[in-house]
């Protein structure tokens, strides 16, 4: 009798366990939930945008101080740098290509693009890269006739990272005077260039437009900025406006912003540099 009772208990226990397992694994009221896997980070690149004011510290208007600019960049150790207001062999800055000098002192590659002839030399924007840089190109941006707007450009280059990722990297400096015409025309052309680009694309620079402007609305409709509540970048001596940005687009959404920072260095230039770390996902 005792053996029969034990046997019945074991059978009932087995049935209860089987029912519980069946309910938890196949019942429609309690489906299994699988947590999504986080995408693997392949590598992280650090990007800087810096309007260098032709290496002229505002507090010393007659001085050209390339070392001050170099030291600011060196302190942050970016992989990619977009420079604006770069002089080449001008009367005000003296002999030499400022982008080339900065790149050599930092051990980086560079590509300079002339926007205009200026003071016996050239004036424009540049990109610097710790990584191999090819396909340097100057993209002319439109200026409406009759506005006396200064010609502006977007320079781009193809960058190959240590992990073999290829990206397009660009530097630009939009019109400082006419948002209603020139800046809008220029950002529309930048967006068009971005739409035709097959590679992941990062652009950075001085857009001369505040976050709630139509110019940045157009930028945001096609690119993602590395900041939303972006800190003031101009002027470095009296910061009251945000006009410098880093933005990106990736055909497979494999960019992820790790952080964004305004570097509050007040001597070397009239703009704060900005830096962002961008993860490249697998």
Secondary structure, DSSP 8 states (H G I E B T S, - for coil): -HHHHHHHHHHHHHHHHHHHHHHHHH-TTS----------EEEEEEEEEEE-GGG--TTSTT---HHHHHHHHHHHT-SEEEEEEEEEEETTTEEEEHHHHHHHHHT-EEEEEEEEEETTEEEEEEEEESSEEEEEEEEEE---TTS----EEEEEEEEE-TTS-EEEEEEEE--SS-IIIIIHHHHHHHHHHHHT--SEEEEEEE----TTSHHHHHHHTTSEES-SS----B-SSS--B--EEEEEE-TT--EEEEEEEEE---SS-SB-EEEEEEEEE-
